[in-house]
Amino acid sequence: MSIAEKRNANLMHLIKRMHGIVENTDIEKHRQSQKYFGALLGSSRDVLIEEVEIHDHTGTGDILQGEWVYVNRAHMKKYVILYCHGGGYSTGSRLYARTLTGKLAMSTSMDVLSFDYRLAPEHPYPAALDDAMKVWDYLMLLGYGARDVILAGDSAGGNLALTLTLKLKKEKRLMPRGLVLMSPWTDLTSSGKSHQMKAKIDPVLNAAYLADMIHNYASGEKLEDPLISPLFGEYEGFPSTYIQVGENEVLLDDSKMLYQKLLSANVSVKLDIFTGMWHVFQMSPFKTAYEAMDKNAEFIYDICR
């Protein structure tokens, strides 16, 4: 084993230990520990947070909690990033996502809107998708056009970004300018070979955890439904998409198969596989994570020209 490989193995061991601290069989404690780590690691003097209540204008009176994340300097206002957090649809929050939304805001100099959607098992499919659509409509009411919005997400949030766009397409509505997906969870049937081939080295995800998340979110549902497993969607006319995934994660093939699906539909798509990296490595405070965020920014600048 080379020095670089040994260093990476030690880093993955550290990530596994840290992830073990956050994880908890009590789902409410798991959620709270994620919020704690998000608040601890996601704070920066360079980034401002403005909380917002997102009212449902369909007549239900529901209110979603969200936050604007933006840099503490003059910056671009024309475009906005709508961010969907990860957490297997059962955990995660806008607070937990700050380690990502803050980096996105800093690397792009764009405002980022992150929001708390309802979580499973209390609120299974399609609650999260319904909430994402409410936030999309909220942005439209603020005066943004669909083409002013870049949709981004990690893990289950990547799933949500894809399914929201597929739903907009199905309803013949305008779609976002582009998508940025970090380790997206695209296939709840777990058909990719990486689920077996990477099982022993993935420091973050495992089959038992994914099975629990699938049961919480989509028990009794048809997992091949494109609004649950977007890998099975129809992608003709889909917006430009950029996918990042770690080489050492069980969801590697979720990204690779999506990439091939988008290519076959003649969608402008780019896939970067990061050597030695794990699930949503962009959360970590080290060089490769910041380089990945710079690549996200480069993609966003390209599509916003």
C-alpha positions as CSV (number, residue, x, y, z in Angstrom):
1,M,0.0,0.0,0.0
2,S,1.4,3.4,-1.0
3,I,1.6,6.3,1.4
4,A,-1.3,8.0,-0.4
5,E,-3.4,4.9,-0.1
6,K,-2.6,4.5,3.5
7,R,-3.4,8.1,4.2
8,N,-6.8,7.7,2.4
9,A,-7.5,4.4,4.4
10,N,-6.9,6.2,7.6
11,L,-9.1,9.1,6.5
12,M,-12.0,6.7,5.7
13,H,-11.5,5.0,9.1
14,L,-11.9,8.4,10.7
15,I,-15.0,9.2,8.6
16,K,-16.5,5.9,9.7
17,R,-15.9,6.7,13.4
18,M,-17.4,10.2,13.0
19,H,-20.4,8.9,11.2
20,G,-20.9,6.3,14.0
21,I,-21.1,9.2,16.5
22,V,-23.8,10.9,14.5
23,E,-25.8,7.8,13.8
24,N,-28.3,6.5,16.4
25,T,-30.9,3.8,16.3
26,D,-33.3,6.3,17.9
27,I,-34.2,8.3,14.8
28,E,-35.0,11.5,16.8
29,K,-31.6,11.4,18.5
30,H,-30.0,10.8,15.1
31,R,-31.7,13.9,13.7
32,Q,-30.7,16.0,16.7
33,S,-27.0,14.9,16.5
34,Q,-27.0,15.8,12.8
35,K,-28.3,19.3,13.5
36,Y,-25.7,19.7,16.2
37,F,-22.8,18.8,13.9
38,G,-24.3,20.9,11.1
39,A,-24.5,24.0,13.3
40,L,-20.9,23.3,14.6
41,L,-19.2,22.6,11.3
42,G,-21.4,24.7,9.0
43,S,-20.8,28.1,10.7
44,S,-18.5,30.6,8.9
45,R,-18.0,34.4,9.2
46,D,-18.0,34.5,5.4
47,V,-21.6,33.2,5.2
48,L,-24.8,34.8,6.4
49,I,-28.0,32.8,7.3
50,E,-31.4,34.3,7.0
51,E,-34.3,32.1,8.2
52,V,-37.5,32.2,6.2
53,E,-41.0,30.7,6.5
54,I,-42.3,29.3,3.3
55,H,-46.1,29.4,3.2
56,D,-48.1,26.9,1.2
57,H,-50.3,28.9,-1.2
58,T,-52.5,25.9,-2.2
59,G,-54.8,26.5,0.7
60,T,-53.6,24.0,3.3
61,G,-52.0,26.7,5.4
62,D,-48.8,24.6,5.9
63,I,-45.6,26.4,6.7
64,L,-42.1,25.0,5.8
65,Q,-39.0,26.3,7.5
66,G,-36.2,27.4,5.2
67,E,-33.1,29.5,5.2
68,W,-31.2,31.7,2.7
69,V,-27.5,31.1,2.8
70,Y,-25.4,33.8,1.1
71,V,-21.9,35.3,1.2
72,N,-21.1,38.4,3.3
73,R,-20.0,40.5,0.2
74,A,-21.4,41.8,-3.0
75,H,-22.6,38.9,-5.1
76,M,-24.8,37.7,-8.0
77,K,-28.5,38.0,-7.5
78,K,-29.9,37.0,-10.9
79,Y,-29.6,33.2,-10.3
80,V,-30.4,31.2,-7.2
81,I,-29.6,27.7,-6.0
82,L,-32.4,25.6,-4.5
83,Y,-30.8,23.0,-2.3
84,C,-32.4,19.7,-1.2
85,H,-30.7,18.1,1.8
86,G,-29.8,14.4,2.2
87,G,-30.5,11.9,5.0
88,G,-32.3,9.0,3.5
89,Y,-35.6,10.9,3.6
90,S,-35.7,10.1,7.3
91,T,-33.1,12.4,8.8
92,G,-31.2,15.5,7.7
93,S,-32.2,19.2,7.8
94,R,-31.3,22.6,6.4
95,L,-29.0,22.9,9.4
96,Y,-27.2,19.6,8.7
97,A,-26.8,20.7,5.1
98,R,-24.9,24.0,6.0
99,T,-21.6,22.3,5.6
100,L,-22.6,22.0,1.9
101,T,-24.8,25.1,1.3
102,G,-22.2,27.4,2.9
103,K,-19.5,26.0,0.5
104,L,-21.9,26.3,-2.4
105,A,-22.7,29.9,-1.6
106,M,-19.0,30.8,-1.2
107,S,-17.8,29.0,-4.3
108,T,-20.6,30.4,-6.6
109,S,-21.3,33.8,-4.9
110,M,-25.0,32.9,-5.4
111,D,-27.8,32.8,-2.9
112,V,-28.8,29.3,-1.7
113,L,-32.2,28.4,-0.5
114,S,-32.3,25.3,1.7
115,F,-35.5,24.0,3.4
116,D,-36.8,21.3,5.8
117,Y,-39.2,18.9,4.1
118,R,-41.3,16.5,6.1
119,L,-39.4,13.3,7.0
120,A,-40.3,9.6,7.0
121,P,-41.5,7.4,8.6
122,E,-43.9,10.0,10.0
123,H,-44.3,11.4,6.5
124,P,-43.5,8.9,3.8
125,Y,-43.6,9.3,0.0
126,P,-44.8,11.6,-1.5
127,A,-44.5,14.2,1.4
128,A,-41.0,15.3,0.6
129,L,-41.7,15.7,-3.1
130,D,-44.9,17.6,-2.3
131,D,-42.9,19.9,-0.1
132,A,-40.2,20.5,-2.7
133,M,-42.8,21.5,-5.2
134,K,-44.2,24.0,-2.6
135,V,-40.7,25.5,-2.3
136,W,-40.3,25.6,-6.1
137,D,-43.7,27.5,-6.4
138,Y,-42.5,29.8,-3.6
139,L,-39.5,30.8,-5.6
140,M,-41.7,31.4,-8.7
141,L,-43.9,33.7,-6.6
142,L,-40.8,35.6,-5.5
143,G,-40.3,36.5,-9.1
144,Y,-37.6,34.0,-10.1
145,G,-38.1,32.2,-13.4
146,A,-37.5,28.5,-13.7
147,R,-34.4,29.2,-15.8
148,D,-33.0,31.4,-12.9
149,V,-32.9,28.3,-10.6
150,I,-30.1,25.7,-10.3
151,L,-31.4,22.7,-8.4
152,A,-28.9,20.9,-6.2
153,G,-28.9,18.1,-3.6
154,D,-26.9,15.4,-2.0
155,S,-27.8,11.7,-1.5
156,A,-31.6,11.6,-0.9
157,G,-31.6,15.3,-1.7
158,G,-30.1,14.4,-5.1
159,N,-33.0,12.0,-5.5
160,L,-35.4,14.8,-4.6
161,A,-33.8,17.2,-7.0
162,L,-34.3,14.7,-9.8
163,T,-37.8,13.7,-8.9
164,L,-38.9,17.4,-8.6
165,T,-37.5,18.0,-12.1
166,L,-39.2,14.9,-13.4
167,K,-42.5,16.0,-11.9
168,L,-42.2,19.5,-13.4
169,K,-41.5,17.8,-16.8
170,K,-44.5,15.5,-16.4
171,E,-46.7,18.5,-15.6
172,K,-45.3,20.3,-18.7
173,R,-43.9,23.1,-16.6
174,L,-40.6,24.9,-17.1
175,M,-37.7,23.0,-15.6
176,P,-34.6,24.5,-13.8
177,R,-31.6,25.7,-15.6
178,G,-29.5,22.8,-14.4
179,L,-28.9,20.2,-11.7
180,V,-25.9,19.6,-9.4
181,L,-26.0,16.2,-7.8
182,M,-23.6,14.9,-5.1
183,S,-23.7,11.2,-4.5
184,P,-27.4,11.0,-5.6
185,W,-29.5,8.1,-4.5
186,T,-31.2,7.3,-7.8
187,D,-32.3,3.7,-7.5
188,L,-34.2,2.4,-4.4
189,T,-34.2,-1.1,-6.0
190,S,-30.4,-1.2,-5.3
191,S,-29.7,-2.9,-8.6
192,G,-26.2,-1.5,-9.0
193,K,-23.2,-3.9,-8.6
194,S,-21.4,-1.3,-6.4
195,H,-23.9,-2.2,-3.6
196,Q,-22.0,-5.5,-3.3
197,M,-18.6,-4.5,-4.6
198,K,-18.2,-1.5,-2.3
199,A,-20.0,-2.8,0.7
200,K,-16.8,-3.6,2.7
201,I,-15.1,-0.3,2.1
202,D,-17.9,2.3,2.2
203,P,-17.4,4.1,5.5
204,V,-20.8,5.8,5.5
205,L,-23.6,3.6,4.0
206,N,-24.5,0.0,4.3
207,A,-27.3,-2.3,3.1
208,A,-29.1,-2.4,6.5
209,Y,-29.2,1.4,6.7
210,L,-30.5,1.7,3.1
211,A,-33.1,-1.0,3.8
212,D,-34.4,0.9,6.8
213,M,-34.5,4.2,4.8
214,I,-36.4,2.5,1.9
215,H,-38.9,1.0,4.4
216,N,-39.5,4.3,6.1
217,Y,-40.0,6.3,2.9
218,A,-41.5,3.9,0.4
219,S,-43.0,0.9,2.2
220,G,-45.7,-0.6,0.0
221,E,-44.8,1.6,-3.0
222,K,-43.5,0.5,-6.4
223,L,-39.8,1.2,-6.1
224,E,-39.5,1.4,-9.9
225,D,-41.7,4.5,-9.9
226,P,-39.6,7.3,-11.4
227,L,-40.8,9.7,-8.7
228,I,-39.3,7.3,-6.1
229,S,-36.3,5.9,-8.1
230,P,-35.5,8.6,-10.7
231,L,-33.1,6.2,-12.5
232,F,-36.3,4.8,-14.2
233,G,-37.4,8.2,-15.4
234,E,-37.7,9.6,-19.0
235,Y,-35.0,12.2,-19.5
236,E,-35.6,13.6,-23.0
237,G,-35.4,17.4,-22.8
238,F,-33.9,17.3,-19.3
239,P,-31.7,20.2,-18.1
240,S,-27.9,20.1,-18.1
241,T,-26.7,17.9,-15.1
242,Y,-23.5,17.6,-13.2
243,I,-22.9,14.5,-11.0
244,Q,-20.2,14.0,-8.4
245,V,-19.7,10.6,-6.7
246,G,-17.0,9.0,-4.6
247,E,-15.1,5.9,-5.9
248,N,-15.6,4.1,-2.5
249,E,-19.3,4.3,-2.0
250,V,-22.1,1.7,-2.5
251,L,-24.1,4.3,-4.5
252,L,-21.4,4.6,-7.1
253,D,-23.5,2.8,-9.7
254,D,-26.5,4.9,-8.9
255,S,-24.5,7.8,-10.4
256,K,-22.9,5.8,-13.2
257,M,-26.3,4.3,-14.4
258,L,-28.0,7.8,-14.2
259,Y,-25.1,9.2,-16.3
260,Q,-25.6,6.6,-19.0
261,K,-29.4,7.1,-18.9
262,L,-29.0,10.9,-19.4
263,L,-26.4,10.4,-22.2
264,S,-28.8,8.1,-24.1
265,A,-31.5,10.8,-23.8
266,N,-29.1,13.3,-25.3
267,V,-28.9,15.4,-22.1
268,S,-25.8,17.5,-21.5
269,V,-24.3,15.7,-18.6
270,K,-21.0,15.4,-16.8
271,L,-19.9,12.8,-14.2
272,D,-16.9,13.1,-12.0
273,I,-15.8,10.1,-9.9
274,F,-13.5,11.1,-7.1
275,T,-10.7,8.7,-6.4
276,G,-10.7,7.3,-2.9
277,M,-13.7,9.4,-1.8
278,W,-16.8,8.3,0.0
279,H,-20.5,9.2,0.2
280,V,-21.0,13.0,0.1
281,F,-17.3,13.7,0.9
282,Q,-18.0,17.3,0.1
283,M,-19.2,17.8,3.6
284,S,-15.7,17.2,5.0
285,P,-13.4,20.2,5.7
286,F,-10.5,19.3,3.5
287,K,-8.9,20.1,0.2
288,T,-10.7,17.6,-2.1
289,A,-14.1,18.7,-0.8
290,Y,-13.3,22.4,-1.6
291,E,-12.0,21.4,-5.1
292,A,-15.2,19.5,-5.7
293,M,-17.2,22.6,-4.8
294,D,-15.1,24.6,-7.2
295,K,-16.1,22.2,-9.9
296,N,-19.7,22.6,-9.0
297,A,-19.3,26.4,-9.3
298,E,-17.5,26.0,-12.7
299,F,-20.5,23.9,-14.0
300,I,-23.0,26.5,-12.7
301,Y,-21.1,29.4,-14.3
302,D,-21.0,27.5,-17.6
303,I,-24.7,26.9,-17.8
304,C,-25.5,30.5,-16.6
305,R,-23.6,32.2,-19.4
